[in-house]
């Protein structure tokens, strides 16, 4: 734990030197894109190998370094969704489009605070009310704890009068996979489907298959060789191919329209593409966007960059087209408490 700040500074210096000496790995990368990739690669490689008992301390370190934004124009409240804590973000003149946001972090780290910069940005751009939930994390709470919590949160929204035609479920990385798992579980339970879902670099296959797991190692920060260690913390003795956690194996029939993003430089590209192909073969409408020069979860780790701004614009256009605007204008959302 104490090594993490040192590793970050050391890798920043090495990254700048490599950039000067050899140029960027991807010619399209800016200085910022190169250094963020290199620093995150070093930190992720260290974090993913720590003993399970250290994970809560790592999570605190990660959250403490998370930048905030839009604090003056996006209000942050809180809500208890039947035992699942949520940050609730709203903006003035919101039209009560409702976003249920599921953060990333390999089901092991992360929190609403960790993604608040992105959820604030999305809340503002979508004119939405965003519920970013704190689902239980592994290894203390292994699969299917996260899925149980996300499904509980979705039920809570429905039970409190939110029309499903105004709901968009959204998540990044592990949260993107959890988004799909939540849709499948809700469908199997007979709950109405939301208007749409958005998956940002979703982790759809915990068995880590696909050629890009090898070919994109130099252009992504995820340590492909250590992913099995993270998977073991998440599933324990359960089967990592279980369709409730490796959603590429799920029956995707009857899901709402999906918008799926992947980076052309990320190790998960092949598995995400395979998931999109399977969804389309199940007659699910999918808007699949590949950002050719981006690595994993760029919206979270490169906020404010050109690719991230374009991604938010695409999400806003997609949500605008899928949410029932007539219902949005007349419904009333659940009451929340200021944080």
Secondary structure as the mmCIF struct_conf table of DSSP 4:
data_model
#
loop_
_struct_conf.conf_type_id
_struct_conf.id
_struct_conf.beg_label_comp_id
_struct_conf.beg_label_asym_id
_struct_conf.beg_label_seq_id
_struct_conf.end_label_comp_id
_struct_conf.end_label_asym_id
_struct_conf.end_label_seq_id
TURN_TY1_P TURN_TY1_P1 UNK A 2 UNK A 2
HELX_RH_AL_P HELX_RH_AL_P1 UNK A 3 UNK A 22
BEND BEND1 UNK A 25 UNK A 26
TURN_TY1_P TURN_TY1_P2 UNK A 27 UNK A 28
HELX_RH_AL_P HELX_RH_AL_P2 UNK A 31 UNK A 47
TURN_TY1_P TURN_TY1_P3 UNK A 48 UNK A 49
BEND BEND2 UNK A 50 UNK A 50
HELX_RH_3T_P HELX_RH_3T_P1 UNK A 52 UNK A 54
HELX_RH_AL_P HELX_RH_AL_P3 UNK A 55 UNK A 64
TURN_TY1_P TURN_TY1_P4 UNK A 65 UNK A 65
HELX_LH_PP_P HELX_LH_PP_P1 UNK A 66 UNK A 68
TURN_TY1_P TURN_TY1_P5 UNK A 71 UNK A 73
STRN STRN1 UNK A 74 UNK A 81
TURN_TY1_P TURN_TY1_P6 UNK A 82 UNK A 83
STRN STRN2 UNK A 84 UNK A 91
TURN_TY1_P TURN_TY1_P7 UNK A 92 UNK A 93
STRN STRN3 UNK A 97 UNK A 102
BEND BEND3 UNK A 105 UNK A 105
TURN_TY1_P TURN_TY1_P8 UNK A 106 UNK A 108
BEND BEND4 UNK A 109 UNK A 109
TURN_TY1_P TURN_TY1_P9 UNK A 112 UNK A 115
HELX_RH_AL_P HELX_RH_AL_P4 UNK A 116 UNK A 126
TURN_TY1_P TURN_TY1_P10 UNK A 127 UNK A 127
STRN STRN4 UNK A 128 UNK A 133
TURN_TY1_P TURN_TY1_P11 UNK A 138 UNK A 140
BEND BEND5 UNK A 141 UNK A 141
TURN_TY1_P TURN_TY1_P12 UNK A 143 UNK A 144
HELX_RH_AL_P HELX_RH_AL_P5 UNK A 145 UNK A 159
TURN_TY1_P TURN_TY1_P13 UNK A 160 UNK A 161
HELX_RH_3T_P HELX_RH_3T_P2 UNK A 164 UNK A 166
STRN STRN5 UNK A 167 UNK A 172
TURN_TY1_P TURN_TY1_P14 UNK A 173 UNK A 173
HELX_RH_AL_P HELX_RH_AL_P6 UNK A 174 UNK A 188
TURN_TY1_P TURN_TY1_P15 UNK A 189 UNK A 190
HELX_LH_PP_P HELX_LH_PP_P2 UNK A 191 UNK A 193
BEND BEND6 UNK A 195 UNK A 195
STRN STRN6 UNK A 196 UNK A 200
BEND BEND7 UNK A 201 UNK A 201
TURN_TY1_P TURN_TY1_P16 UNK A 206 UNK A 207
BEND BEND8 UNK A 210 UNK A 210
TURN_TY1_P TURN_TY1_P17 UNK A 211 UNK A 211
HELX_RH_AL_P HELX_RH_AL_P7 UNK A 212 UNK A 215
TURN_TY1_P TURN_TY1_P18 UNK A 216 UNK A 216
HELX_RH_3T_P HELX_RH_3T_P3 UNK A 217 UNK A 219
BEND BEND9 UNK A 222 UNK A 222
HELX_RH_3T_P HELX_RH_3T_P4 UNK A 224 UNK A 226
HELX_RH_AL_P HELX_RH_AL_P8 UNK A 227 UNK A 235
TURN_TY1_P TURN_TY1_P19 UNK A 236 UNK A 237
BEND BEND10 UNK A 238 UNK A 238
TURN_TY1_P TURN_TY1_P20 UNK A 240 UNK A 241
TURN_TY1_P TURN_TY1_P21 UNK A 243 UNK A 245
BEND BEND11 UNK A 246 UNK A 246
HELX_RH_3T_P HELX_RH_3T_P5 UNK A 247 UNK A 249
BEND BEND12 UNK A 250 UNK A 250
TURN_TY1_P TURN_TY1_P22 UNK A 253 UNK A 254
STRN STRN7 UNK A 257 UNK A 263
TURN_TY1_P TURN_TY1_P23 UNK A 264 UNK A 265
TURN_TY1_P TURN_TY1_P24 UNK A 267 UNK A 268
HELX_RH_AL_P HELX_RH_AL_P9 UNK A 269 UNK A 281
TURN_TY1_P TURN_TY1_P25 UNK A 282 UNK A 283
STRN STRN8 UNK A 286 UNK A 291
TURN_TY1_P TURN_TY1_P26 UNK A 292 UNK A 293
TURN_TY1_P TURN_TY1_P27 UNK A 296 UNK A 297
HELX_RH_AL_P HELX_RH_AL_P10 UNK A 298 UNK A 301
BEND BEND13 UNK A 302 UNK A 302
TURN_TY1_P TURN_TY1_P28 UNK A 303 UNK A 304
BEND BEND14 UNK A 305 UNK A 305
HELX_RH_AL_P HELX_RH_AL_P11 UNK A 306 UNK A 322
BEND BEND15 UNK A 323 UNK A 323
HELX_RH_AL_P HELX_RH_AL_P12 UNK A 325 UNK A 330
HELX_LH_PP_P HELX_LH_PP_P3 UNK A 333 UNK A 335
STRN STRN9 UNK A 337 UNK A 338
#
